[in-house]
Amino acid sequence: MTTENLPQPDAEPIYQARNLVKIYRRGPQPVTAVSDVTLDIRSGQRLGIVGESGSGKSTLIRMLAALSRPTSGEIRFAGESIVGRTEAELAWLRRGVQLVFQDPRSSLDPRMRVADIIAEPLRSKIWRGSQRPDPQARVTELMRQVGLDPTDARRYPHQFSGGQRQRIAIARALAPSPKVLIADEAVSALDVSVRAQVLNLMTDLVTQHGLTLVFVSHDLAVVRHLCDTIMVMQHGRVVESGAAARVYADPQHPYTQQLLASVPRLPRTN
Amino acid sequence: MSELLRVADLSVRFGRSRNWAVRDVDLVIAPGERLGLIGESGSGKSVTALAIIGLLADTAHVRGSIRWHNRELVGMPDIEYSTLRGRQLSMVFQEPMTALDPTMLTGRQVAEVLRLHQGAPSGRARPRVLEMLGKVGIDDPERVADSFPHELSGGQRQRVLIAMALINTPDLLIADEPTTALDVTVQARVLAELRSGLAEAGSALLFISHDLAVVSQMCDRIAVMRDGRIVEQGSLTEVLRAPKDPYTAGLIATANLDAVAPGERLPVLEDFYDH
């Protein structure tokens, strides 16, 4: 399947972030995790954010998801500001933006059955005053979509493999039919052979549902496969961004070049 | 050919389970040789490694033979084993935060390995510890030696473990997914430092990973493990060029993200089996 349906450049951005700064003041020295980041994410775009631990990429997406409040700067989602809103005022954002984390072993509650994990976003207060989908039918539908057997819905997370657990996390994220899926190192903890299956699944789901994808990773090769745009972060700043094919084939910034050179590759044998 | 380690017909099972976690494994490592053991989670790689270094849980049942310098390790009393471990045979684990003692300065932990086996008094161990930390790529050995593990980055912690493992110039280093938890840039540096550390110590290597691309940068020979068995082994170039087992062919294909156009379906293991 090819995905050449790139969004129109003049389409209204679903996310607009301006001059984002995040400073942590917990220790003796304030730490600037994100320093003056400005970005637009168009509807249907697949944006890859690349950088190593401490580059600010996770802090940035936490602010986009309104899980962390910027020290300064502005974020608009679907035209409305999300900074400084109360949780009750953010219900539309919570439905519209969902996250998948690196390690499904710690992001899934081990005492909950898979059906309850997947349906949990449907039982949340974010549905107050709006039509809530039927959880049971939705769980069956979602499990099929991510390649799990719906008859396993009564099982617990530890009864599944790492790749299957990540499928559970993806099903849960898709439950409220979000517009934006944010994935933070979603395949980094998986075996290389399982990684391919989960990447194929994400490619299919993003296409089928017309999702906007924000995919955070330290691995440029994974991001190049999944995303149409790449943004490279270092020390809280964006050092390079552009079309994925261009950044991968012709990286301009020395740090991007270093990231690319560090990707482990098989030696050529023919 | 001289041999350092010969594993023959090794099988391991745990407790009352009838399933063998490791079945009929044969491996040979010559002095200075680097063997990669590759397979997915649960394939038995780590159990094989723990059997070799004698750190299996008490509930393990071991069958077969592990010969080290022509001495049998299977059934060796722990008191004898402990004179080999950390001196002739050492190991680096995936998660350095759990492998290091969180309450002890890292320099003292490295010195302890030296003292245990060479009886060096603590004061005299320090210059050797600092030298070793420098050799594995730590820029400021003094500061790192005087830090607790939680004050260091993941890459630095893994370097401390490598320094501990190599300080007694072991004949064999077993590295179990040593860079899996690290960023790609840090991984590339740690692998380079591991290579030069091994060369200097003259140590052989058993490198365990699920990532064929990483193994290919470290090893001359590889063994492929699946469901507790070795399905294929040979020289790296030979196995990569002409894999004999469909599982190996699948691992090679999934390791090659660059070979697939963006957005196209990636090959998966199942593609390599006839249904």
Boltz contact constraints between the chains, C-beta under 6 A:
constraints:
  - contact:
      token1: [A, 3]
      token2: [B, 263]
      max_distance: 6.0
  - contact:
      token1: [A, 52]
      token2: [B, 183]
      max_distance: 6.0
  - contact:
      token1: [A, 52]
      token2: [B, 185]
      max_distance: 6.0
  - contact:
      token1: [A, 53]
      token2: [B, 183]
      max_distance: 6.0
  - contact:
      token1: [A, 191]
      token2: [B, 40]
      max_distance: 6.0
  - contact:
      token1: [A, 191]
      token2: [B, 41]
      max_distance: 6.0
  - contact:
      token1: [A, 191]
      token2: [B, 210]
      max_distance: 6.0
  - contact:
      token1: [A, 192]
      token2: [B, 210]
      max_distance: 6.0
  - contact:
      token1: [A, 192]
      token2: [B, 211]
      max_distance: 6.0
  - contact:
      token1: [A, 192]
      token2: [B, 254]
      max_distance: 6.0
  - contact:
      token1: [A, 192]
      token2: [B, 255]
      max_distance: 6.0
  - contact:
      token1: [A, 193]
      token2: [B, 40]
      max_distance: 6.0
  - contact:
      token1: [A, 193]
      token2: [B, 254]
      max_distance: 6.0
  - contact:
      token1: [A, 193]
      token2: [B, 269]
      max_distance: 6.0
  - contact:
      token1: [A, 196]
      token2: [B, 254]
      max_distance: 6.0
  - contact:
      token1: [A, 196]
      token2: [B, 266]
      max_distance: 6.0
  - contact:
      token1: [A, 196]
      token2: [B, 268]
      max_distance: 6.0
  - contact:
      token1: [A, 197]
      token2: [B, 268]
      max_distance: 6.0
  - contact:
      token1: [A, 199]
      token2: [B, 266]
      max_distance: 6.0
  - contact:
      token1: [A, 200]
      token2: [B, 265]
      max_distance: 6.0
  - contact:
      token1: [A, 200]
      token2: [B, 266]
      max_distance: 6.0
  - contact:
      token1: [A, 218]
      token2: [B, 183]
      max_distance: 6.0
  - contact:
      token1: [A, 218]
      token2: [B, 184]
      max_distance: 6.0
  - contact:
      token1: [A, 219]
      token2: [B, 184]
      max_distance: 6.0
  - contact:
      token1: [A, 221]
      token2: [B, 257]
      max_distance: 6.0
  - contact:
      token1: [A, 224]
      token2: [B, 262]
      max_distance: 6.0
  - contact:
      token1: [A, 225]
      token2: [B, 257]
      max_distance: 6.0
  - contact:
      token1: [A, 225]
      token2: [B, 262]
      max_distance: 6.0
  - contact:
      token1: [A, 262]
      token2: [B, 184]
      max_distance: 6.0
  - contact:
      token1: [A, 262]
      token2: [B, 185]
      max_distance: 6.0
  - contact:
      token1: [A, 262]
      token2: [B, 188]
      max_distance: 6.0
  - contact:
      token1: [A, 263]
      token2: [B, 184]
      max_distance: 6.0
  - contact:
      token1: [A, 264]
      token2: [B, 213]
      max_distance: 6.0
  - contact:
      token1: [A, 264]
      token2: [B, 214]
      max_distance: 6.0
  - contact:
      token1: [A, 265]
      token2: [B, 213]
      max_distance: 6.0
  - contact:
      token1: [A, 266]
      token2: [B, 213]
      max_distance: 6.0
  - contact:
      token1: [A, 266]
      token2: [B, 216]
      max_distance: 6.0
  - contact:
      token1: [A, 266]
      token2: [B, 255]
      max_distance: 6.0
  - contact:
      token1: [A, 266]
      token2: [B, 256]
      max_distance: 6.0
  - contact:
      token1: [A, 267]
      token2: [B, 216]
      max_distance: 6.0
  - contact:
      token1: [A, 269]
      token2: [B, 237]
      max_distance: 6.0
  - contact:
      token1: [A, 269]
      token2: [B, 240]
      max_distance: 6.0
  - contact:
      token1: [A, 269]
      token2: [B, 241]
      max_distance: 6.0
